[in-house]
């Protein structure tokens, strides 16, 4: 919530967050991955009870990064999908990885704010590669044909284009 002075009156405004979609894959030994699985299960249950985003108990960071709407496919141990407000919670995921001594790859996107990238934590080194404004300017949307134009081709969606741009950026490191 925020407050604003409009026409001499102080009004409370509900500002809805844009949701950032995250997929994180933790990599480590099977026993530790099961512990992380239990952590996410506990956070999911708490969120369902409280209807509020969750954070692991061992993280006291009050600067956001809460996990919302977490889910995973049965049998996909260590792979989690969830939402965060506005941007990815890379720092929080890094703290989880450090706590359990594992690595991770986190893909994230919130396209309406031009947020698209991949964070990798391996051997205690964090790398965050993301698209910047000039990357998003490399393709165009044609309203008449309802298609995207990129590299001389037409696309029905920008998903493949964004993936290609990010993969190119990663390859050029």
C-alpha positions in Angstrom: 0.0 0.0 0.0 1.0 3.6 -0.6 -0.5 6.9 0.3 -1.0 9.9 -2.0 -2.2 13.4 -1.6 -4.9 13.9 -4.3 -7.1 17.0 -4.5 -6.3 17.9 -0.9 -7.2 14.4 0.4 -4.9 11.8 1.7 -5.8 8.5 -0.1 -4.6 5.0 0.4 -3.7 3.3 -2.8 -3.3 -0.4 -3.4 -0.4 -0.9 -5.7 -0.3 -4.3 -7.3 3.1 -5.8 -7.8 4.1 -7.2 -11.2 5.0 -10.8 -10.7 8.4 -12.1 -11.7 8.3 -15.8 -12.7 11.3 -17.9 -11.4 12.5 -21.4 -12.0 15.4 -22.6 -9.9 17.3 -25.8 -10.2 19.5 -26.8 -7.2 22.4 -29.1 -7.8 23.9 -31.2 -5.0 23.8 -34.6 -3.4 20.4 -36.3 -3.2 20.2 -36.1 0.6 20.7 -32.3 0.6 18.3 -31.8 -2.3 15.6 -33.7 -0.2 16.2 -31.2 2.6 15.7 -28.3 0.2 12.5 -30.1 -1.1 11.3 -30.2 2.5 12.1 -26.5 2.9 10.0 -25.5 -0.1 7.2 -27.8 1.1 7.2 -26.1 4.5 7.2 -22.6 2.9 4.3 -23.6 0.6 2.2 -24.9 3.5 2.9 -21.7 5.5 1.9 -19.6 2.5 -1.4 -21.5 2.2 -2.1 -21.0 5.9 -1.2 -17.3 6.1 -1.9 -16.2 2.5 1.5 -14.4 2.6 4.8 -14.9 0.8 7.4 -16.9 2.6 11.1 -16.9 3.4 13.2 -19.8 4.9 13.4 -19.6 8.7 17.2 -19.2 8.7 17.0 -16.0 6.5 16.2 -12.9 8.5 16.4 -10.5 5.5 13.5 -8.0 5.6 14.2 -6.5 2.2 11.8 -8.7 0.2 12.6 -11.7 -1.9 9.6 -13.6 -0.6 8.5 -16.8 -2.4 4.9 -16.8 -3.6 2.9 -19.6 -5.3 5.7 -22.2 -5.2 5.2 -25.4 -7.1 7.1 -28.3 -8.6 6.4 -31.4 -10.5 6.4 -34.7 -8.6 9.7 -36.5 -9.3 11.6 -33.3 -10.3 13.7 -33.1 -7.1 15.4 -29.8 -6.7 13.5 -28.0 -9.4 11.1 -25.3 -8.2 8.9 -22.7 -9.8 7.6 -19.7 -7.9 6.8 -16.0 -8.2 8.4 -12.9 -6.6 7.3 -9.3 -6.6 8.8 -7.1 -9.3 12.2 -8.9 -9.7 14.0 -12.2 -9.0 15.2 -13.0 -5.5 18.7 -14.1 -6.5 20.3 -13.0 -3.2 17.8 -15.1 -1.2 18.3 -18.2 -3.4 22.1 -17.7 -3.0 21.7 -17.7 0.8 19.7 -21.0 0.5 22.5 -22.5 -1.7 25.2 -21.4 0.7 23.3 -22.7 3.7 22.9 -26.1 2.1 26.2 -26.0 0.2 24.8 -26.6 -3.2 24.8 -24.9 -6.6 21.9 -23.5 -8.6 20.7 -22.1 -11.9 17.8 -19.6 -11.7 15.9 -18.5 -14.8 13.6 -15.4 -14.3 11.4 -13.2 -16.3 9.0 -10.2 -15.8 8.6 -9.1 -19.3 6.4 -6.0 -18.7 9.4 -4.4 -16.9 11.9 -5.9 -19.3 13.4 -8.3 -16.8 14.8 -11.6 -18.3 17.9 -13.5 -17.3 19.7 -16.4 -15.7 21.7 -16.5 -12.5 24.1 -19.3 -11.9 25.8 -20.1 -8.6 28.6 -22.6 -9.0 31.7 -23.1 -6.8 30.6 -20.2 -4.6 30.6 -17.8 -7.6 27.4 -16.0 -8.6 27.0 -15.0 -12.3 23.9 -13.1 -13.3 23.3 -12.6 -17.0 20.3 -10.6 -18.1 18.9 -8.8 -21.1 19.3 -5.1 -21.2 17.2 -2.4 -22.9 19.3 -2.6 -26.1 18.7 -6.4 -26.3 14.9 -5.8 -26.2 15.3 -3.3 -29.0 16.7 -6.0 -31.3 13.2 -7.2 -32.3 10.0 -5.5 -33.2 6.3 -6.3 -32.8 4.0 -5.8 -35.9 0.5 -5.0 -34.7 -1.0 -5.5 -38.1 0.2 -9.1 -38.4 0.4 -9.8 -34.6 3.9 -11.1 -35.0 7.4 -10.4 -33.8 10.3 -9.7 -36.3 13.8 -10.8 -35.4 16.8 -11.7 -37.5 14.8 -11.7 -40.7 12.1 -14.1 -39.4 8.6 -13.8 -38.0 7.6 -15.2 -34.7 4.1 -15.6 -33.1 5.6 -15.0 -29.6 8.7 -13.3 -28.2 9.6 -16.3 -26.0 11.9 -17.9 -28.5 13.5 -14.6 -29.3 14.2 -13.8 -25.7 15.7 -17.2 -25.1 17.9 -16.8 -28.2 19.1 -13.4 -27.1 20.0 -14.7 -23.6 21.8 -17.8 -25.0 23.8 -15.5 -27.3 24.8 -13.3 -24.4 25.8 -16.4 -22.3 27.8 -17.8 -25.2 29.7 -14.5 -25.6 31.0 -14.5 -22.0 
